[in-house]
Amino acid sequence: MSFQGMMNAIREFHRAEYKAVSQLFERMEEMHRIDYEVDHLEEDASNWTSWRNSTEDAIAWLTGVDDYLDVNRPIVATTVNLVIDRLALDIIRRTIHDNHDEIIREAPRARQAITCLRRHFDPYATGRLERGEGRLYR
């Protein structure tokens, strides 16, 4: 590939990135709908499954990416990936109980926020504890 061909490919990539990010920003104008359409996580996380499913649906609707939280994502390498992750993280932050903010305060990405919440509310599912371990019996 010639130098000129390489420069054209880079310019085309930048145009495609710009267009994709612009479309995501346009979708952000609909973010207010998420507050009404997504099940908010209860303080005791008793609705974890329905919250997780409706959050995943909202992320797919807003970003066009299915199963965003279920699939390990590569390190954010493009502007589009960064914007998608920030939108997903914003959806999570908007839909958790106010008392849960501290749990995900240090999470820089959406997947890490979900992992923090899962570890907090269901340590048995993460493999950190065996069933019955850590429980107090009376």
C-alpha positions, 0 to 999 in steps of 0.5 A, a space after each residue: 500500500 502506498 503512503 497516499 493509500 494509507 493516508 486515505 484509509 486513515 481519513 476514511 476511518 476517521 470519517 466513519 468514527 466521526 459519523 458513528 460518534 455523531 449518531 451515538 450523540 444523537 441517541 443520547 438525546 433519548 437518554 431521559 426515556 431510560 429513566 422510565 423504561 428501565 427497572 431501577 435496581 432496588 436497594 436490596 437488589 431483589 430485582 437483580 435479574 429484571 434490572 440486569 435484563 432491562 439495563 442490557 436492553 437499554 444499552 442495546 437500544 441506545 448503542 446498537 450493541 447486543 449483550 454488551 455487559 455479557 461479553 468481555 470487551 477489548 480495551 477501549 481502542 476507538 472513540 466509538 468504543 469509548 462513547 459506547 462504554 460511557 453510555 453503558 456506564 451512564 445507564 448503569 449509574 442512572 438505574 441503580 439505587 442511590 445507596 449503590 453509588 459507592 459500590 461502583 464509584 471506582 469502576 471506570 467501565 460498564 463491565 467493571 461496574 456490573 462486576 462490582 455490583 455482582 460481587 456485592 450482591 451475589 458473591 456466591 455467583 462469582 465464585 468468591 464464596 462457597 455456598 454457606 460460607 460467610 453466612 451466620 447461622 443461629 
